[in-house]
Amino acid sequence: MVLFVCTVVAQNKISGKVTNQHHAPLPGATVSLPELNKGTMTNEKGEYELTNLPNGKNKVQFSFVGYASDIKTVLLNNA
């Protein structure tokens, strides 16, 4: 299972870190918002950032080869 941290800030940006069950970073993991056709990959520290996201509920998908994918819903509201 892939573990992650997700931070939401007022500028409609999400960022965090993708790790394995031992809290080791997973560089090259994919973090995407399929409904928006946006995504990125984690850096060598397992960190990611996605910016310019719309308000509302957004599904974020985390995936890495050899691990089960995980989908979380985040609520973005910069009001």
C-alpha positions as CSV (number, residue, x, y, z in Angstrom):
1,M,0.0,0.0,0.0
2,V,1.2,3.5,-0.8
3,L,1.0,6.0,2.0
4,F,0.9,9.8,1.3
5,V,0.5,13.2,2.9
6,C,-1.6,15.7,1.2
7,T,-1.6,19.4,2.1
8,V,-4.2,21.8,0.7
9,V,-3.6,25.6,0.7
10,A,-5.6,28.7,-0.2
11,Q,-4.1,29.1,-3.7
12,N,-5.7,25.7,-4.8
13,K,-2.5,23.8,-4.7
14,I,-2.0,20.3,-3.3
15,S,1.4,19.0,-2.2
16,G,2.7,16.2,-0.2
17,K,5.0,13.2,0.0
18,V,4.4,9.6,-1.2
19,T,6.0,6.9,0.9
20,N,5.8,3.1,1.3
21,Q,4.7,1.3,4.4
22,H,8.1,1.9,6.0
23,H,7.9,5.6,5.4
24,A,10.6,5.5,2.8
25,P,10.0,8.0,-0.1
26,L,8.8,6.7,-3.5
27,P,10.5,8.7,-6.2
28,G,8.8,8.5,-9.5
29,A,5.3,7.8,-8.1
30,T,2.5,9.2,-10.2
31,V,0.1,11.7,-8.6
32,S,-2.8,12.7,-10.9
33,L,-6.2,14.3,-11.0
34,P,-7.8,12.1,-13.8
35,E,-10.9,14.2,-14.1
36,L,-8.8,17.3,-14.8
37,N,-6.1,15.6,-17.0
38,K,-3.5,16.9,-14.6
39,G,-0.6,15.0,-13.0
40,T,3.0,14.9,-11.9
41,M,5.6,12.6,-10.6
42,T,7.3,12.7,-7.2
43,N,10.9,13.9,-7.0
44,E,13.8,12.0,-5.4
45,K,12.4,12.7,-1.9
46,G,8.9,11.4,-2.9
47,E,7.5,15.0,-2.9
48,Y,4.9,16.4,-5.3
49,E,3.0,19.6,-6.0
50,L,0.0,20.3,-8.3
51,T,-1.1,23.9,-8.8
52,N,-3.8,26.0,-10.4
53,L,-6.6,23.6,-9.3
54,P,-10.3,24.5,-9.4
55,N,-12.5,24.8,-6.3
56,G,-14.6,21.8,-5.4
57,K,-14.1,18.2,-4.8
58,N,-11.2,16.7,-6.7
59,K,-10.1,13.0,-6.8
60,V,-6.4,12.5,-6.5
61,Q,-4.9,9.2,-7.6
62,F,-1.6,7.9,-6.3
63,S,0.2,5.1,-8.1
64,F,3.6,3.4,-8.2
65,V,4.7,0.2,-9.9
66,G,4.3,-2.8,-7.6
67,Y,1.9,-1.1,-5.3
68,A,-1.9,-0.8,-5.3
69,S,-3.2,2.5,-6.5
70,D,-5.1,4.7,-4.1
71,I,-7.6,7.4,-4.8
72,K,-8.5,10.2,-2.3
73,T,-11.0,13.1,-2.5
74,V,-9.9,16.5,-1.5
75,L,-12.0,19.6,-1.1
76,L,-10.5,22.8,-2.5
77,N,-12.0,26.1,-1.6
78,N,-9.9,29.3,-1.8
79,A,-12.8,31.5,-0.6
